[in-house]
Every structure is written in C-alpha cells, then in structure tokens.
C-alpha cells in the first residue's frame, strides 16, 4: 500500500512537471544595446529604437517639433529608465484623466503635449512618426507591468510638508552652491547640461515649472549622481527660485494656440 502511494505521488509530480513545461514561458525582450547592433529589425523594434533615439537626442531626431535646447532624457533620466525621475514605463497607466487639459488622455496625446510644453515646440499630429516611435519605446519599457497599477518609482517623489513655505532667496544660495557649477549662474547650461531657465529651457506650462514637481525631481536626483543629498526644504527653495526665472510663456494661455491644440486633438 505504501509503495502504491509513493507511485501515485511520483506520477502526480511527473504530470505537474510536464504541465509546467508545456505552459508558455514569459519571453524576455532584447535590450536596447542588442537592438542597436541588429542590422535588420521588424516594424515594432525599429520604432522602439527610433523612440529611444528621440528620447536621448531629441535635438537631432525630433528637431521639427522641438523649440528649445532640451532632450527628453534631461527630465526622463537614463532614457526614461530611472525611478523617481519621470520613468517612462507607464503604458499601463493610460488612458487616464488629466486635469491640465480636462480630458481623458491616451499615451499619444500625452507625448504630443510634452513637445508643446516641456520642449517648447509644436504639437505633432497624432500619427507623426516621432509620436508613434516614442509610444513604441514606452510600450517596450512597460513590458511586464500590470495594467492599471502604478509602477514603482513612477513620476517624482511627493515631498512632505516641511512646515515652511518655499523660499526663493534661500533657493538662490543653494543653487549657486550646488547647481551653478553645472547649469551655470544664469541657468543657461552647457552643451551637455540642460538650461534650467531662459528661452532655451522648458516653458511656463511645463510640469517642471510646478514647484512641488520640480522639488521632488531635484531632491531625488540632483546634484546629478548625488541625489537625496539636499533637504526637502532646500529642494523646495531651489524649485521656487527656478520658478521665478524668465522662460518662454505657457502656450496654453494663448487663445490662438489653445484653439489650434483643440483642432489638432
């Protein structure tokens, strides 16, 4: 009887092993580095690579829609792969309601508005190759994410209330000590470092022009390579200082551009 029970157990284990082997195993996708080495790619992966190129060098690969000196990766750090730095693995979060434009946004509209605000450029049409390529890259980064579930490290951290208002005067002192060596005393950046104000930076309608969002980004990631070294109050103060500086106007405040945006949507 004992031998029979052992036989039954072994048979069940064998059946379970066979069933597991027959189940489709999750496929791992090639890395960007591997894709860049391939001489030929299918339509999806060629769009993924093009999207990656736009994110990392928007000035070259999306120049017709860019109006400033920024590249997407200046805000979406590490080509959109760094947590707490506006990562791009967010395909499963769309479509979603967005108070900024009062409508349910698909990922395509979200991309197009980035060109208008963060890149201070022209909103591309929804079928522009640049939009489709960035959407493919976002889909690629989002593989394995659960639909509707917010990915870990999405967006930027929300800083807790410090009990004090953001102080731009203190922010200027912190900026000069911690930020000016890279971004310049006049905020104009260099060839490798983005401008943080002025006509070559993001405009007043960009998300980074909101004090709380910029403060979360600054605290988590700046100075570059030494994130979380500032206090929450210092990050808020620097953000308030940046918020006061000259930059292009919010195109959403222009009636003509707003009508044009509504027409393109």
C-alpha positions in Angstrom: 0.0 0.0 0.0 2.9 2.3 0.9 4.6 1.5 -2.4 1.3 2.4 -4.3 1.1 5.7 -2.5 4.7 6.5 -3.5 3.9 5.6 -7.1 0.9 7.8 -7.1 2.9 10.8 -5.7 5.6 10.3 -8.3 3.1 10.1 -11.1 1.4 13.3 -9.9 4.8 15.1 -9.7 5.6 13.9 -13.2 2.3 15.2 -14.5 2.8 18.6 -12.8 6.3 18.8 -14.3 5.0 18.1 -17.8 2.2 20.6 -17.4 4.7 23.3 -16.2 7.0 22.6 -19.2 4.0 22.9 -21.6 3.0 26.3 -20.2 4.2 29.3 -22.3 7.2 30.8 -20.5 7.5 34.6 -20.3 9.6 35.9 -23.1 12.5 38.2 -22.4 12.9 41.0 -24.9 16.2 42.1 -26.3 18.0 45.0 -24.6 18.3 48.4 -26.4 22.1 47.7 -26.8 21.3 44.4 -28.6 18.7 46.1 -30.8 21.2 48.8 -31.8 23.5 46.1 -33.0 21.0 44.4 -35.2 21.3 45.0 -39.0 17.5 44.5 -39.6 14.6 44.9 -37.2 10.8 44.4 -37.6 8.5 47.3 -37.5 7.9 47.2 -33.8 11.5 47.1 -32.7 12.6 49.6 -35.4 10.1 52.0 -33.8 11.4 51.1 -30.3 14.9 52.0 -31.4 13.8 55.2 -33.1 11.9 56.2 -29.9 15.0 55.6 -27.8 17.0 57.8 -30.2 14.4 60.6 -29.9 14.4 60.4 -26.1 18.2 60.5 -25.9 18.8 63.0 -28.7 15.6 65.0 -29.4 17.5 67.8 -30.9 18.6 65.5 -33.8 15.7 63.1 -34.2 12.7 65.3 -33.4 14.0 68.7 -34.4 11.0 69.7 -36.3 8.8 69.7 -33.2 11.4 70.9 -30.6 11.6 74.6 -29.8 14.3 74.7 -27.1 17.7 73.1 -26.3 16.4 70.2 -24.3 16.4 66.5 -24.9 13.7 64.3 -23.4 16.2 62.5 -21.2 17.1 65.7 -19.4 13.9 65.1 -17.4 13.3 61.4 -18.0 16.7 60.4 -16.7 18.7 57.4 -18.1 16.5 57.4 -21.2 13.4 57.1 -19.1 14.5 54.1 -17.0 15.4 55.8 -13.7 12.9 55.5 -10.9 11.8 58.8 -9.3 13.0 60.6 -12.4 9.8 60.6 -14.5 10.4 57.0 -15.8 8.6 56.0 -19.0 7.4 52.5 -18.1 3.8 53.9 -17.8 1.9 52.5 -20.8 -0.4 50.6 -18.5 -1.5 53.8 -16.8 -3.1 55.2 -20.0 -5.7 56.3 -21.0 -6.2 58.4 -17.9 -8.0 61.7 -17.0 -5.7 64.7 -16.9 -6.9 67.9 -15.2 -4.4 70.0 -17.2 -6.5 69.6 -20.4 -9.7 68.4 -18.9 -9.9 65.2 -20.9 -9.0 61.5 -20.9 -5.6 61.3 -22.4 -4.2 58.4 -24.4 -0.4 58.0 -24.4 -0.2 59.6 -27.8 -1.7 62.9 -26.6 0.5 62.9 -23.5 3.6 62.6 -25.8 2.4 65.3 -28.1 1.8 67.7 -25.2 5.3 67.2 -24.0 6.6 68.6 -27.2 4.3 71.7 -26.8 5.2 72.4 -23.1 8.4 70.7 -21.9 10.1 71.0 -25.3 8.5 74.5 -26.0 7.8 73.3 -29.5 5.0 72.4 -31.9 2.4 69.8 -31.0 2.9 66.9 -33.6 -0.1 65.4 -35.3 -1.2 62.1 -33.7 0.2 60.0 -36.5 3.6 61.7 -36.6 6.4 59.1 -36.8 8.1 60.7 -33.8 4.9 60.1 -31.7 4.5 56.5 -32.8 8.2 55.8 -32.1 8.1 57.2 -28.6 4.9 55.3 -27.9 6.6 52.1 -29.0 9.5 52.8 -26.8 7.2 53.4 -23.8 5.5 50.2 -24.6 8.8 48.4 -24.7 9.8 49.8 -21.3 6.5 48.9 -19.8 6.7 45.1 -20.6 5.8 43.1 -17.5 3.9 46.0 -15.8 0.4 45.3 -14.6 -2.3 47.3 -16.4 -3.7 50.0 -14.3 -1.2 49.5 -11.5 1.2 52.4 -10.8 4.8 51.2 -11.4 7.3 51.6 -8.6 9.1 54.9 -8.8 6.6 56.5 -11.2 6.9 60.2 -11.6 8.8 62.0 -8.9 8.5 61.8 -5.1 6.0 64.0 -3.3 7.9 65.8 -0.6 6.3 66.0 2.8 5.2 69.4 4.2 8.3 70.9 5.9 6.2 73.5 7.8 7.8 76.3 5.9 6.9 78.0 2.6 9.4 77.6 -0.3 11.9 80.4 -0.1 13.4 81.5 -3.4 16.0 83.7 -1.7 17.4 80.7 0.1 16.9 78.7 -3.1 19.3 81.1 -4.9 22.0 80.5 -2.3 21.6 76.7 -2.6 21.5 76.9 -6.4 24.8 78.9 -6.5 26.5 76.4 -4.2 25.1 73.1 -5.6 23.8 73.7 -9.1 25.5 76.6 -10.8 28.7 74.6 -11.5 26.8 72.5 -14.0 23.8 74.6 -15.0 25.6 78.0 -14.9 24.9 81.0 -12.8 22.5 82.3 -15.4 20.8 78.9 -15.8 21.8 78.5 -19.4 23.6 75.1 -19.1 26.3 73.8 -21.4 26.5 71.5 -24.4 26.0 68.5 -22.1 23.9 70.1 -19.3 20.4 71.4 -19.9 19.4 75.0 -19.3 17.0 75.4 -16.4 15.7 78.8 -17.3 15.8 81.2 -20.3 14.5 80.9 -23.8 16.2 77.6 -24.4 14.5 75.9 -21.4 11.0 74.5 -20.8 8.1 76.9 -20.9 5.8 78.1 -18.1 3.2 75.5 -18.9 5.6 72.5 -18.4 5.1 70.2 -15.4 8.7 71.1 -14.3 7.5 74.7 -13.8 5.3 73.5 -10.9 7.2 74.0 -7.6 6.2 70.7 -6.0 7.0 68.6 -9.0 10.4 70.2 -9.7 11.2 70.0 -6.0 10.5 66.2 -6.0 12.7 65.8 -9.1 15.5 68.0 -7.6 15.5 66.2 -4.2 15.6 62.7 -5.7 18.1 63.3 -8.5 20.2 66.5 -8.0 23.0 67.3 -7.9 23.4 64.6 -10.6 24.9 61.5 -9.1 24.3 62.8 -5.6 20.5 62.7 -5.3 18.8 62.9 -1.9 21.7 65.0 -0.6 19.6 68.1 -0.3 17.0 68.5 2.4 13.3 68.7 1.4 13.3 72.4 2.2 16.4 73.1 0.1 14.8 71.3 -2.8 11.6 73.3 -2.4 13.6 76.5 -2.1 15.6 75.8 -5.3 12.4 74.9 -7.1 10.9 78.2 -6.1 13.9 80.1 -7.3 13.8 78.4 -10.7 10.1 79.1 -10.8 10.7 82.9 -10.7 13.2 83.0 -13.6 12.5 84.1 -17.1 11.3 81.3 -19.5 9.0 81.0 -22.5 5.3 81.7 -21.9 2.7 79.0 -21.4 1.2 78.3 -24.8 -1.9 77.1 -23.1 -2.6 80.7 -22.1 -2.6 81.8 -25.8 -6.2 81.7 -27.2 -4.9 81.1 -30.7 -2.6 78.2 -29.7 -5.4 76.7 -27.5 -7.7 76.7 -30.5 -5.0 75.1 -32.6 -4.4 72.5 -29.9 -8.1 71.7 -29.7 -8.2 71.4 -33.5 -5.2 69.0 -33.6 -6.7 66.9 -30.9 
